[in-house]
Amino acid sequence: MKRQSGFTLIELLITLLIISITVVLIASSFSLSLKSWSSVSAKVEVYQRVRVCLDMMTSRIRNAVIFPLNKNLTFKGDRYSLSFITTSSDFEGWTKVDFGIKKEEEFLWLEKEEELAKGEKIFIGKGIESIEFMYYDSQDGQWKENWDSSEHGRLPFAVKIFITFAISNDQVEKITIPEVVIMIPAAMESIKEPESRK
């Protein structure tokens, strides 16, 4: 009698086992790469929001001005908020600006005031955990947590900004971007004036 050629039950089981292990490995690899892509995508989105936010803040802070004779038109800031007048090219004329974070609403607010009367808010979306400011005093060479131009009689030489944001994926990850230092040209010119008079 001729033996029939074919697969034995053990050969079939081993083949099925190898195929199922391969499918599980491919599926887990795909799942892992999908999670990784989702995490990177969330980070990129928040970084872009932070960059837009910093660009907006930088253009306004660089153009800060003070009016020593009017106490309402000062440069005043503490660790978590900043208020000043700017001549930023985004708006016509003088603009009063307030920066800070309101946790319940999660926006950076910007007050645009025509004749210093009208306000406007700019939404930056979820993710920003905190914004902190420090102010450089060129006279004593120190960074300070508070600045009031009505007391100092001048603008700070520079403003340092720290931004922390959170990315929500499986676990909340908090990231602090490197500090950003913004020089104020109007403060530099007020330093040069006394030197040129000598």
C-alpha positions as CSV (number, residue, x, y, z in Angstrom):
1,M,0.0,0.0,0.0
2,K,1.1,3.5,-0.8
3,R,1.3,6.0,2.1
4,Q,-0.7,9.2,1.6
5,S,1.3,12.3,1.7
6,G,0.0,15.3,3.8
7,F,0.5,17.1,7.1
8,T,0.3,15.5,10.4
9,L,-1.7,17.0,13.3
10,I,1.5,18.0,15.1
11,E,2.8,19.8,12.0
12,L,-0.4,21.7,11.6
13,L,-0.4,22.8,15.3
14,I,3.3,23.9,15.0
15,T,2.5,25.9,11.9
16,L,-0.6,27.6,13.5
17,L,1.5,28.4,16.6
18,I,4.3,30.0,14.5
19,I,1.7,32.0,12.5
20,S,-0.1,33.2,15.6
21,I,3.1,34.3,17.3
22,T,4.1,36.2,14.2
23,V,0.7,38.0,14.0
24,V,0.9,38.9,17.8
25,L,4.4,40.3,17.3
26,I,3.3,42.4,14.3
27,A,0.2,43.7,16.0
28,S,2.1,44.7,19.2
29,S,4.8,46.4,17.1
30,F,2.1,48.3,15.2
31,S,0.3,49.3,18.4
32,L,3.6,50.5,20.0
33,S,4.5,52.6,16.9
34,L,1.0,54.1,16.9
35,K,1.3,55.1,20.6
36,S,4.8,56.6,19.9
37,W,3.5,58.6,16.9
38,S,0.5,59.8,18.9
39,S,2.8,61.0,21.8
40,V,5.2,62.8,19.4
41,S,2.3,64.4,17.6
42,A,0.9,65.8,20.9
43,K,4.4,67.2,21.8
44,V,4.8,68.8,18.4
45,E,1.3,70.4,18.7
46,V,2.1,71.9,22.1
47,Y,5.6,73.1,21.1
48,Q,4.0,74.9,18.1
49,R,1.5,76.6,20.4
50,V,4.3,77.6,22.8
51,R,6.4,79.0,19.9
52,V,3.4,81.1,18.6
53,C,2.8,82.3,22.1
54,L,6.4,83.3,22.6
55,D,6.6,85.0,19.2
56,M,3.6,87.1,20.2
57,M,5.0,87.9,23.6
58,T,8.4,88.8,22.3
59,S,7.1,91.3,19.7
60,R,5.1,93.1,22.3
61,I,7.8,93.1,25.1
62,R,10.5,94.3,22.7
63,N,8.4,97.4,21.9
64,A,7.5,98.2,25.5
65,V,7.5,101.9,26.5
66,I,6.7,103.9,29.7
67,F,5.3,107.3,30.3
68,P,6.8,108.5,33.6
69,L,4.3,111.3,34.0
70,N,1.3,108.9,33.9
71,K,1.1,106.2,36.6
72,N,-1.5,104.3,34.6
73,L,0.9,103.9,31.7
74,T,3.7,101.9,33.4
75,F,5.6,98.7,33.0
76,K,4.5,96.5,36.0
77,G,5.1,92.8,36.5
78,D,5.5,90.1,39.1
79,R,6.4,86.5,38.8
80,Y,3.2,85.3,37.2
81,S,1.8,88.3,35.3
82,L,3.0,91.3,33.3
83,S,1.3,94.6,32.3
84,F,2.7,97.3,30.1
85,I,2.2,99.7,27.1
86,T,3.6,98.7,23.8
87,T,4.0,100.2,20.3
88,S,4.0,96.7,18.6
89,S,3.5,96.9,14.9
90,D,0.6,94.4,15.2
91,F,-1.6,97.3,16.3
92,E,-1.9,101.0,15.5
93,G,-0.8,103.4,18.3
94,W,-0.2,102.5,21.9
95,T,-1.6,99.2,23.2
96,K,-1.9,98.1,26.8
97,V,-0.9,94.5,27.2
98,D,-1.5,92.1,30.1
99,F,0.1,88.6,30.1
100,G,-0.6,85.8,32.5
101,I,-2.4,82.5,32.8
102,K,-5.9,81.9,34.1
103,K,-6.0,78.2,35.0
104,E,-9.7,77.8,34.7
105,E,-9.7,79.2,31.1
106,E,-6.1,78.3,30.1
107,F,-5.4,81.3,27.9
108,L,-2.8,83.9,27.7
109,W,-4.7,87.2,27.7
110,L,-3.9,90.2,25.7
111,E,-5.7,93.5,26.2
112,K,-5.7,95.7,23.2
113,E,-6.9,99.1,24.0
114,E,-7.7,101.8,21.6
115,E,-7.3,105.0,23.6
116,L,-6.6,102.4,26.4
117,A,-10.2,101.3,26.7
118,K,-10.9,98.2,24.6
119,G,-9.8,94.6,25.6
120,E,-9.0,91.5,23.5
121,K,-8.2,87.9,24.6
122,I,-6.0,85.5,22.6
123,F,-6.6,81.8,23.2
124,I,-3.6,79.5,23.2
125,G,-5.3,76.2,23.9
126,K,-4.8,73.5,26.4
127,G,-1.4,72.4,27.6
128,I,0.2,75.5,29.1
129,E,0.7,74.8,32.8
130,S,2.5,78.0,33.9
131,I,4.2,81.2,32.6
132,E,6.7,82.9,34.9
133,F,8.6,86.2,34.4
134,M,11.8,87.7,35.8
135,Y,13.2,91.2,35.2
136,Y,16.8,92.2,34.8
137,D,18.0,95.4,36.5
138,S,20.9,96.8,34.6
139,Q,21.9,99.1,37.5
140,D,22.7,96.3,40.1
141,G,23.1,93.4,37.6
142,Q,20.4,91.3,39.3
143,W,17.3,89.4,38.1
144,K,14.2,90.4,40.1
145,E,10.8,88.8,40.6
146,N,9.0,92.1,40.5
147,W,9.2,95.3,38.5
148,D,7.3,98.6,38.7
149,S,8.5,101.4,36.4
150,S,6.7,104.0,38.6
151,E,9.2,103.0,41.4
152,H,12.3,102.4,39.3
153,G,11.6,105.2,36.8
154,R,12.7,103.0,33.9
155,L,12.1,99.8,32.0
156,P,13.9,96.6,32.9
157,F,16.9,95.9,30.6
158,A,15.4,92.4,29.8
159,V,12.6,90.1,30.6
160,K,13.1,86.3,31.2
161,I,10.2,84.0,30.5
162,F,9.8,80.4,31.7
163,I,7.0,78.2,30.2
164,T,5.9,74.8,31.5
165,F,3.4,72.8,29.6
166,A,1.7,69.4,30.1
167,I,1.1,66.7,27.5
168,S,-1.7,64.3,28.3
169,N,-1.3,60.8,26.9
170,D,-1.2,57.7,29.1
171,Q,0.3,59.8,31.9
172,V,0.6,63.5,32.2
173,E,4.1,64.6,31.2
174,K,5.2,68.1,32.2
175,I,7.9,69.8,30.1
176,T,9.7,73.1,30.9
177,I,11.2,74.7,27.8
178,P,14.5,76.5,28.1
179,E,14.2,80.1,29.4
180,V,13.7,82.8,26.9
181,V,15.4,86.2,27.5
182,I,13.9,89.2,25.7
183,M,15.9,92.5,25.5
184,I,14.0,95.8,25.6
185,P,15.6,98.3,23.2
186,A,14.0,101.3,24.9
187,A,15.7,100.3,28.2
188,M,19.1,100.1,26.4
189,E,18.7,103.6,24.9
190,S,17.9,105.1,28.3
191,I,21.3,103.6,29.5
192,K,23.2,105.1,26.6
193,E,21.8,108.6,27.0
194,P,23.6,109.5,30.3
195,E,26.9,108.1,28.9
196,S,26.7,110.3,25.8
197,R,26.2,113.4,27.9
198,K,29.5,112.9,29.7
